[in-house]
């Protein structure tokens, strides 16, 4: 008979709101009146009724000069040029791959928009087209950059840099894209011994930090060596820390993940997902981030 974990009810601690500098966010629900001032321009997530600007989605109000829009708290990924994404190959087509990137439509990776194995620079031939499934096949995970966005919202990707390409061994965590903070770089080698790719599309890849970067491979040689137990434990702890941060609606970036990892060290990996432990470590993480800002 399987063991069952039982916990007594405990009084929950008051959560300190993680307000950005300059005051708390203005949160609205569908149907809430944002403003009655007629001088504002209507942006995404809003509509006008009886000279009132009303929210059509639940989220945070953002103002840019006279433009008012509502950024939804839970939404599909809307691609922007230059975004870093993690995606899964779903279909091999003529001269292109279809990629699932958590957006409304499948993204596209053209054969001409990727590095060939070994980093060769040449025109793509019929032999390359026949060998497409040798490069990437259904189910493979890749990291890529958004090259362009089509008129219907679909995204075109490219992997023309050696830092992008096929992903090897690791763990994929799916979160809401609105919780991933935009930064200059989304590839982080954390001091705890693992690395993360924070995809703007809400797909987060955690993997053991490679001892040496293999620049010759062009992102196609997959290392299938057994991952040591110590690395697996670090990856599992990071994964549970990210789940805890997402549950408590805290933004994900390298510092918040590292602080949460350090706060979780007194606890066992499996205990991090217990609600009371989750609240404790996220509260400590939130306080350290506020101290850092102050």
Beta strands, then each sheet from edge to edge (+ up, - down):
strand 1: 27-28
strand 2: 33-35
strand 3: 41-42
strand 4: 46-49
strand 5: 52-55
strand 6: 59-64
strand 7: 67-72
strand 8: 84-93
strand 9: 96-100
strand 10: 107-114
strand 11: 141-149
strand 12: 155-159
strand 13: 165-166
strand 14: 171-174
strand 15: 187-189
strand 16: 194-198
strand 17: 203-208
sheet 1: 1+ 6- 7+ 3+
sheet 2: 2+ 5- 4+
sheet 3: 13+ 11- 8+ 9- 10+ 12+
sheet 4: 14+ 17- 16+ 15-
end
